[in-house]
Amino acid sequence: MKILKISLNFTIKLTLILVFSIFLASCNGKIGADARKYPANPEERVKKNLEEGRGFTLNKAVGNITTKGGTFDFASSNELWRASLDVIDFMPLSSVNYSGGIIITDWYSENSSGNESIKISIRFLTNELRSDALDIKVFNRTCKNNLLNCKITETQGVLVTELKKEILKKAAIYQKQNKEK
């Protein structure tokens, strides 16, 4: 019992020493900031910190500082994204990356033989609802002898145009619904 008590006391002391050493090491020898180097006015201090890359802001602008970078919306609020997923919802998805702006389907075949299948890649070039916002590629795979000796070609024309038209039409409907809310 006495050994257990000594071991427990030693463990507590060791833990406290480790925690304090971590706190002291994080100070890096600087306990406080030099008040001469920072303006007294809080708005100017925030401006200086943001210019030097320290800190962050939660609103769009602080004083005359405008934020740089994009706006990050949820995928469900992006009409193009939602419309694209709705249009190709019958196909299995291979890779979906909202932050990267790409949707890639897996190979899909309507018939049971599987000798011909398609794969669709949709890249989002902008979040704006316009015809050049999407880069759609459709690949056609034709195989002989059940997935042996396959030939993959990129399809141009009607299917790409129809997909783009359908996605833009559905996205316009979603955009109108969002504005009405």
Secondary structure by P-SEA (a helix, b strand, c coil): caaaaaaaaaaaaaaaaaaaaaaaaaaccccccccccccccaaaaaaaaaaaccccccccccccccccbbbbbcccccaaaaaaaaaacccccccccccccbbbbcccccccccccbbbbbbbbccccccccccbbbbbbbbbcccccbbbbbbbccaaaaaaaaaaaaaaaaaaaaaaac
